[in-house]
């Protein structure tokens, strides 16, 4: 049996932030404190700085002794942030674990879709031998279906392979057109009809989970679309919905926990056949607008459900015979793109204190930004005081460097924010100390963590498996090299044109790496010597919430009897 639940019934959705009551209490104080800190920091930030020593040929900390030597990256690389509209939306993608070659990896290589090569009978007579499940991820830019095949040879469902397909646009593009929105999913469900055997379709559950994009339409329009999708699938297709949450807008906390389940399931730490001494990984995900952390805290002899304070951060999870109590939180406004905007606004504000209020050229003047690489220039759009948007030109000039950027990030991280429930990590959010509650556990970093670091490491490793462990100080080392500008780039990556092109086209890479280091060290209070791993895919499956949510769904009461 598998179920997930929150221990707080009064849960505020992700987009709600800290809640109006608390925000109102803190607003005036924060304005005063941050304003004072900024004024004090002007002289500090733009005063003399120590130089940065770059040692020719030096290697990254923690990466010298235990890993293969650096090898060239392939001559052709995929852009780190490919535009959504460049995805081949008509292509069906098969994703499967790279196991023994005798195991099926797709419907085409599966000798019998009704059976499995792993066993001839299920672990329990109450379970089906194989189970299919459908998960539709209704995102803001498109909808994606994941068609999963599981077998029940062990005490918990085991993933065999996945068929994936995507269409565009997303449901949120059909504002006021709920019927058209529902019908837009037909190509995805038609794909499922070709994959799932006819005799199993009636017990193959389907769920549609929309993310925040649909909520932006407003409650009435989004509810109309969700109802139309539910009714359309129910009337046209044989796939049943689970008992609850068949077609919903997903809570942010569920997204983080399901991503934790996906990663630890594929890493074989929470399966029924997982080694007893395999503790689960902490999963830290860095998106554009928010960052999430999920881990299982340990409190010595005290059980987690007693040691972890009550609140919306507490998540109880039961998988097989194991009960786990997780800590989770999504920091809205601390994603990579949000952090960039926060840094630029602080820099612009500090610059405005130094310039004349009556400067007619204020909207076009050059602003020195220590979080941009030396010698780089970037146009940045920022809100102006009159509610409009202004475009300012920022340059790393000769001021760009890791140490100065870190001073800005200390303000952005809000470490001195009011902490109502202690201990807090940053931004006034309760979190058990990772030094005490997760001192030796393994840490997996996802999404932008992976995208920013791995191209610069030049390691010959596959994205289908987590990267070798590295120390958090690697983020600082890379940030120093990137922030130092083209001369440094040429020294360390001059023979890799793809890397040089990326660095030249992204002046904020200095900011990105500096923020990631600040998030881990200043925010979560990891030591620089703490080891982490970067991940993008495991066993051929993209890391994210979909597989975890599907595992929860197939653990329900719906069973195939064939």
N, C-alpha and C positions, 0 to 999 in steps of 0.2 A: 504494500500500500504506500502511496505517495501523496502527501498533501503539503501545501504551504499556507501559512497564515500569518497575519500580523497580530501582535499582542495588544495593539491599541485600536479600538474601534473608531476613534475620532481621528482618522488619518487625513492629513491635508495633502492634496496632490502635489506632484513635483513642481508644477508651474507656480504654485502658491508661495514658494520660498519659505521664509520663517514665520509667516502669518501676520495679519494686520495688527494684532495686539502688540506683538513684540516689536514689530518694525516701528510702530508709532512711539514706543517707549525709547527706542534707541536712536531715532533719527537725529534729534537735536544734539545729543551727545556726540554722535559720530561726526556730524558736520564740524563741531567745535574741535574735537580731538584731531581729526584728519587735517583740518585747516591749520591747526597749530603745528602739527608735525611737518606739514609741507613748508610752512614758513621757516621753521628751524632748519629744514633740510636743504634750503636753497644754497646757502653758503657751503654746506657740507658736500652737496652733490656736484656743484660746479666749481669747487675749489680744486687745489692741486691733488693729483692722484699718483699712486705708485705705478711704476711701469710693470708690464707683464713680460715675463721671460718665456720665450718659446724656444725650447731646446730642439735643434734640428735632429730629426730621426728618432725623437723620443716616442715611446708607445704609450697606449692608454693604461691608466692604473688598473691593476687587477686583471690584466688581459695578457700578460707577458709569458707566464710560465706554463699554463695548463691547456692552452688552446693552439690549434694549428696556426702556422704563419699566415700572414696576410697574403691574399691572392687577388688578382684583378677581378673586378666585377664584369659581368657580361657586357658586350658592346652594345646590346639593345636592352633598354630597361623600360618598364612601365612607368608613366608619370606618377609621382607620389600622390597627387590629388587629382585624378582624372575627372573631368567634368561629367556630371550625371548623364548628359545627353550623348556622350560618346559610347555608352554601354550598348552592346548589341542586344536589344530587348527581344529579339525574335529567336535567340539561340537558347536551346535547352541545355543546361549544364548538369553533368553527372558528378556528384561529389561523394567520395567513399573513402573509408579507411585504407591506407596502403598496406594491407596485411599480406598474408601468404597469397601467392598468385593463384592458388586453387580456390580461393574464396571469391564469390561474385562481387563485382564492383559496380554493377548497373543492371537494369532489367534485361539488357541484351546478353549479359554474361551469366545471368541467373538461370540454372537449368530447370527450376520449377518455382514459379512465383508463389505457389501455395505452400512451399516447404522451405527448409533451410538445410544447408550442408553441414551445419554445426552440430546437429543432433537429430534424432528421429522422434523424440517425444519431449513435451515441455517439462520444466522443472517441477511444476505442480499440475495435477489433473484439472485444477480449476482455471488454468491459464490456456490461451490458445498457443499453438506452436509458433505462428508468426502473427505479427500485428502491423498494419499500415496506419499511418496518421498523416494528416494534412495541416500545415500551419501557413496561414497567409499573413505576411507582414505588410500591412497597409501603411507605407511611409508617405512622406509629403511629396516626394518626387516620383514615386512609382509603387506598384504593388508586386510582391514576390511570393511565389508559392514554394514551400519546401515539402516534398513528398518523401516521407521517411519509411523505411522498412526496418522493423525490429524482429528479433526472435526472443523466445522465452526459455532458452536452454538453461539459464541460471536463475537465481532468485529474483533478479530484477531485469527489466527489458534491456536488451543489448542491441545497439544500433548497428545495422549492417551497411546500408548505403542510402544515398539521398539523390533525388532528382530535383533540380532547381530551375525555375523559370521566372522571368521578370517582364512586366509590361509598364508602359508609361502612357498617360500621366497617372498621378495618384488620385485617390478618392477625393481629396480636398479640392481638386480642380473642377469638380462637378457641383459647385455650390448652386443650390436651387434646382438641381437635376438628380434627385435621388434614384430614379429608375435607371437613368443612364449610368450612374455610378455603380449600381449593382451589376448591370449587364457588362460593365467593363472588366469584371473579374472572370467572365466566361472562358477566355482563352486559358486561364490558369486552371480552372476546374476541368475543362476539356482535356488538358494534359494529364490531370489526375485520372480521368476516366480511361486513358490509354495505358496507364501504368498499373493501377490497382486491379487485380483480378475481379471479375464480375461477382463471384460468390462472396467476396470479402468487402464489397463496397458498402453494404448495409451496416457494417460494424467498423468502418474506418472513419474515425471522428475527424471533423474539420473545425478549425477555429480561425476567426479573423480578428487580428489585434492591430488596431490603429495606434499610431504614435501622436505626438503633440500637434502635428500639422493639421489634423482634422479638427482639433479643438479650437483652432483659431477661427473657424467658420462661425463659431457661436453655438450655444447649446441646441437651439431649435434645428438649425440646418444639419448639424452633425448627427443629432438623434434621428432625423428623417433619413439620412443616408444609411446609418447603421440598421435601422428597421427595414429599409428596402433591401439591403444586402442579406439580412437574415431571411426575409420572406422569399426572396428570389432563389437563394440556394436551397431552401427547404422545399420549394415547389418544383424546381427543375432538376435537382441532383439527388442521388440516393444517399449521400454522405450525411450522417447524423451530427448534430451538435452535441458537445458535452453538456452535462447537467447545468452548468452555469458558465458565464463568461464566454459564450460562444462567439459573439460579435461585440467587441467592446473597444473602448479607448483604454490602453494599458496604463496603469500607474507606473510612475518612474521607479519606485522602489522594487516593483516586480521585475522590471527590466534588468536592474542591477543584479538581483538575486538569481534570475534565470541565466544571466551570463556567467555567474559563479558556478551554477550547476553544470552548464555546458562545458566550461573549462575543466572542472574537476572530474566530471564524468569521463571526458576524453583522456584526461591524464591518469585515469584509473585510481582515483583516491576515494571515491564514494560509491563505487559499484558494489554489488553483493559479493563479487569475487575479488575485490580489492584487498591488498595486503593489510593486515590489521595494524601494522605500524606505519601506514602511509597517511600522514596528516594532510588535510586539504590545503591547497594554496589560498593565499589572499589574492583577490583579483582587483586591480586598479585600472579603471577604464578612463581614458581622456578623450572626450569628444570635443565638438566645437563650442557648444554652449554650456556644458556642464561636465563635471568629473565625478565618478562614482568609486566608492570603496566598499568592498564586502569581504569580511573575514570571520572566522570562528574564533572568538577570544577564549583564552584559557586563564583561569583564576586559581591555579594551584589545586588545592583539595576542594575548593568550592565549585559547585556546578555552574555552568555558564548561565543557566536560566535564573540562578540566584545572584551571581556576581554582576551580570549585566543589568543596568538600571532599566526600569520600565520606560516605554515611550515608543514613538513611531520608528525609531532606529532598530528596534528589536524584531527579529524575524525568526519564527519557529518553523523548522523544516523537518519532515520525517521521510526518510527514504529507506525502503526495506524495513529492517529492524532497528535502524539507527535513528535516533532523534538528535538534531543539531539545533543550536541556538546561534544565530548569526547576527553580527552587527553590520548594518548597511546605512549608507547615506549618500545622497546625490547633492553635490554642491552646485546649485544653479548659479551661473555667472562666473564660474571658474573653469570653464572649458577653454581650449586654446584660443579660439577666436574672441571669446569674451575677455580673456586676459589681455590680449593685444589691445583691445579698445580701452580697457581700464588703464593700461600703462600709457597709452598715447594721451589719454585725457589728463592724467597726472602730469606728464611732461609738458603738455600745452598749458595747463594751469600754472605750473611753476614758471614757465617762460613768460606768461602774462604778467606775473608779479615783477618781472625785470624790465618789461617793455612799457612804453607810454600808453596810457589808456586812450589817448587821442591819436594814436598812430594810424594814419589813413591806410597804410599798407599792411595792416595787421593780418588781413585774410590771405596775403600772398607771401608774407615774409618766411624766411627759412628758420626752422626751429631745430636746435641741436638735440638729438635724442640718443642717449648712451645705450639704448637697447637695440639700436640698429648697427649693423656691421660698419666698421670704419670705411669711409669713402663711398658709402651707399646713400641713395636718395629715394624717398618714397612719399607719394601723395596720400594723405590720410583724411578721410571724412569724419568729422566730429560734430556733435550737436553744439550749436551756438546759444548764447544767452537769450536770444529772442525767440527760441523755439525752432529756428531754422537750422540748416546744416551748412557747415563751412568746410572747405577743403584747405588743408594746411600742408605745406611741404616740410617734411622732416628729413634730417640727414644725420648719418653717423659721424660724418666729417672725421675729426681726429679725437672725438670724445667717446666713440663706441667702445665699450669694454665690459667684461663680465662683472667686475666688481662694482662699477657705477650703476649698471643695470640692476644689480641685486639690491641696491639701496632703494630704488623705485619699487621693486617687488616687495620689499619689506612693508611698504605702505599698503600695497594692493592686497596682501595676504591677510591684513586685519588681525594680526596675532593678539593685539591688545583689546579686542572687542569684548564686550560684556559677556561673561560666561555664567549663565544662570544655573546650569547643571554641570558640575565638574566631574572629571577633567574635560577640557575642550581641546580640539585640535587647532582650528582657525575659524575666523568668522563667527565666533561664539557658539560653535556647534559641539555638543557633547560627543566624546569618543573615548573609549578606553585607551590608555596609553599603549601604543604598539610595543614600546620597550618592555612593558610589564606583561601585557596580555597576549603578545605575539612576538616573543623575543627571538625565536629561532626559526620561525615558520618560513616557508618558501613564498615568494612574491612574484606574481605574474602581471606584467604591464601590457596593456592593449592599446590599439588604435593609434592615436597620434604619438604616443610614446614610441611605438614601433616605427612609424613612418618617418620620424625625424632622426632617429639614431642609427638605424640599420644601414642606410645608404652611406653614412660616413665611416662605418666600421670596416667596410670593404671585405667582410668575411665571406667565405664561400660556404654559405649555409642555406638550407631550404626554408621557405616561408611556411612549409607544412609542419614544422616542428618548432617548439620554443628555442630561442637562441641560447647559446651557452651562457651560464651565469656571468654577470659582470657587476662591478661595484658601482654604487650610485655616484661615486666621484667621477665616473666616466662622463656623466652629463656635464659636469663642471669643466672637465678637460676639453671636451668637444666644444662647449660654449666659448671658452677662452680662444680657441683656435679660429672658430667661425667669426666671433666678434672682432678679432684683430684685423680682418679685412683681406683683400686680394693677395697681398704678399704672403700671408699665412696660408691662404687657400692653396696657392701655387706650391708651397713647401710640402704640404701634406696630401693634397689631392690633385696636383698638377698633371699627373699622368692619367687621370680619369676624367675625360671630357664631360661625361654625363653628370658627375658630381659638380664639376665647375659650373656647368650650365644652370643647375638647380640653385646653387649658392648665389650666382650672379642675378638670377631672376627672382629671388626671394630674400629681400633685405631683412625681413623679420625672422629669419632662421636663428639669428643671434638671440632675439627675444624669446623664441619658442624654446630653445634649449635651456636658456637661463630660467625661464618660468618653470619648466619641468623639474629642474634641479631644486628650485625654491619650493615647489609644491611638495616634493618628497622630503626635503631636509627641514625647511622652515615650517611647512604646513603640517605634514604627518610626523615630523621629528624623527625620521630615520637617520642613522649615522651615515657618513660618507662611505664607510667601509662595508655597509650592509649590501649583500648580494641580491640582485633581482634578475629576472628573465623577461625577455620580450617575446610576445607571441602574436601571430596573425591567424594562422590556421593550425589545427592539430588533427592528425590522421585524415588530412584532406578536407576537413570541415571548417568553415569560417567560424571564428570565435564570435559569439554574440548570444542573444537571448533566445533565439528560435528553437534550438535543439533542447535547451533546458525547459522551456515552456511546453514543448511537445512531450518530453519525458514525464512531466507532471500530468499532462492530459491522458496519456496512455496508462497511467497508474490508477485511473478512475474505475468505475464499475462496468463500463462498456466492454464486452468481450465478444470475440468472434468464436463461433462454434462451427467448425468445419471438420 
